[in-house]
Amino acid sequence: MAANTQVLLDHRPTAKVSAANFRVVETPVPALGAGQVLVRHAFLSLDPYMRGRLSDANSYAKPQEVGAVMQGGAVGIVEASNSPRFRVGDAVVGMGGWQRYYVTDGRDLQVVDARAIPIQAYLGPIGMPGVTAWYGLNQIIAPKSGETVLVSAATGAVGSVVGQLARRAGARAIGVAGGPEKCSYAVAELGYSACVDHRSPTFAAEIKAALPNGVDGLFENVGGEPFQQALRRLNDFARVAICGLIASYEGAATALPDMRLVLVKRIKVEGFIVSDHMALWPKALGELAGLVAAGRLQWRETIRDGLENAPQALVDLLRGGNFGKMLVRI
Ligand SMILES: NC(=O)c1ccc[n+]([C@@H]2O[C@H](COP(=O)([O-])OP(=O)(O)OC[C@H]3O[C@@H](n4cnc5c(N)ncnc54)[C@H](OP(=O)(O)O)[C@@H]3O)[C@@H](O)[C@H]2O)c1
């Protein structure tokens, strides 16, 4: 059996995370015990929440352990199985983390159909990011036909799905994204009616012009100044889904919405964590998989090759260096 390559958290970042916070090691793959499964990973999912787990501050999830394999979603192929639930050759999605081989009792693994859909889609539009988009849009914003839904990080793993689902619900989807290339893609491929570049020096004027009817639903992925601008454009009875605040994950302060605005406009602001809503995942995944299989949901990926490049891929994701779902191919 080949050696396992693993990426461990070496020490916690005290300011911005860098690749030096991690360490790559080679270890033997343990022999399979009764009921265990050996998975060879094909793709790792890189996700903004990972930055929070690198810190030991109190949060909704347990911190990543120092000296342990970096946790995270991954897809791969079963190479050996002592479990009746899995056969050699099965495509699976699970939480195997940043390593080439994963030995597990299979409790976290799901068999997926990777014949017609690329296996890594189970880390994107038909995985956790897709369900996040589905939940925040349908359960919090609940757009009505003709309403305007504003989405930040509009071309990212979550945002790209939100925009397309909002449009399918008959709403007018407006995106905010970083740079002209992302904005062109948002309109041409994802069906946003308009997309505003938050790096533009005239962003404030441009977002105002893109929202002649204001905002009925705000799907917030970023925070920061664009969020403040978006809040000013909210209509009476607007719904704000606080999905993520990536602009502050490395220490920048978050700003509260003006509470007077929340009151006088009777706005609903709701934060959510997708893993609190596991009962809805099968429904969401069923709908998303149907759309993907029918070619009605587009997505895009940024793929970095090599497990040893996972730390830098995370750093780049946290600086907005991805275009679509950030993945590492092993
Ligand atoms: N609540 C939940 O359960 C849940 C689940 C999954 C994800 N999330 C959150 O959803 C958001 C999107 O996640 P994702 O996986 O889909 O990531 P993503 O959107 O694919 O990637 C992050 C994007 O954020 C944008 N961004 C804007 N300002 C930024 C800044 N100051 N620093 C870094 N990035 C900035 C960048 O896009 P532009 O260049 O277009 O600005 C970047 O590409 C994140 O906040 C994440 O934490 C929440």
The ligand as a Gaussian input file, in Angstrom:
#p B3LYP/6-31G(d) Opt

LIG

0 1
 N      -24.169000      29.930000       6.665000
 C      -23.745000      28.786000       6.165000
 O      -24.171000      27.707000       6.546000
 C      -22.714000      28.832000       5.065000
 C      -22.393000      27.699000       4.306000
 C      -21.485000      27.832000       3.251000
 C      -20.898000      29.072000       2.993000
 N      -21.204000      30.123000       3.783000
 C      -20.638000      31.453000       3.532000
 O      -21.033000      31.853000       2.236000
 C      -20.064000      32.740000       1.705000
 C      -19.662000      32.225000       0.333000
 O      -19.020000      30.957000       0.478000
 P      -18.526000      30.171000      -0.809000
 O      -18.041000      28.854000      -0.360000
 O      -19.561000      30.250000      -1.854000
 O      -17.273000      31.036000      -1.263000
 P      -17.095000      31.772000      -2.661000
 O      -18.173000      32.781000      -2.810000
 O      -16.938000      30.735000      -3.719000
 O      -15.692000      32.472000      -2.450000
 C      -15.567000      33.593000      -1.631000
 C      -15.780000      34.906000      -2.444000
 O      -16.030000      35.972000      -1.557000
 C      -15.821000      37.186000      -2.274000
 N      -15.282000      38.278000      -1.487000
 C      -15.787000      39.536000      -1.459000
 N      -15.118000      40.302000      -0.623000
 C      -14.141000      39.557000      -0.100000
 C      -13.113000      39.821000       0.830000
 N      -12.948000      41.016000       1.418000
 N      -12.287000      38.823000       1.117000
 C      -12.436000      37.619000       0.525000
 N      -13.417000      37.319000      -0.359000
 C      -14.253000      38.280000      -0.663000
 C      -14.896000      36.832000      -3.441000
 O      -15.682000      36.978000      -4.594000
 P      -15.699000      38.381000      -5.398000
 O      -14.328000      38.494000      -5.992000
 O      -16.766000      38.197000      -6.383000
 O      -15.991000      39.457000      -4.418000
 C      -14.566000      35.368000      -3.205000
 O      -14.353000      34.691000      -4.416000
 C      -18.933000      32.790000       2.717000
 O      -19.083000      33.924000       3.523000
 C      -19.131000      31.529000       3.530000
 O      -18.584000      31.615000       4.813000
 C      -22.089000      30.020000       4.803000

